[in-house]
Amino acid sequence: MIDGGSSDRTIEIATPLVDKILLHKFDGHYSNQVNRVLERVETDWAMIIDCDERLEKPIMENLNSLIEQEEFDCYSFPRKNFINGKLDPEDSVSYQDRLHRTYCRRVRPVHGEVVGYKNKKILPEIDGNFILHSKGLKRHIDRNRGYYVYELKFRQEMGEPG
């Protein structure tokens, strides 16, 4: 797990649940944070989820079958987005590359894109095959505002129009 400088009880809560906690001040680039963790992973596969996401039970039960094959090296999961406990009508389902080989990396500061894989499988939208993403309305608004600023900064650095 990586912590970018949280001011709540994140580290205290996570300590008994994770093998290692990496502390690295967040610089506004989410993919850099994930890549710092991937550089230290000692397994062939990594499942990257955010602290506000939960895996439905069937995903957990099928993880071994996903990684015990040679055809795919990246999986994209359907994710249901909830705001204040209700399905987000503007973004009810999105796809997220969350399980991939550890040689893959992330790019883009916001909503990181996985690169370096050879063959990705997009998993179907069936019951129990979702990542559940929950947040409150205020946090949703604040984070989207922050995402916009980070994305503009990235585009400027790349010489792209804002």
Secondary structure as UniProt FT lines:
FT   STRAND          2..3
FT   HELIX           10..14
FT   TURN            15..17
FT   STRAND          22..23
FT   HELIX           30..38
FT   TURN            39..40
FT   STRAND          45..47
FT   TURN            51..52
FT   STRAND          53..55
FT   HELIX           57..67
FT   STRAND          74..83
FT   TURN            84..85
FT   STRAND          86..87
FT   STRAND          93..101
FT   TURN            102..103
FT   STRAND          105..107
FT   STRAND          113..115
FT   STRAND          120..122
FT   TURN            127..128
FT   STRAND          131..135
FT   HELIX           137..157
FT   TURN            158..159
//
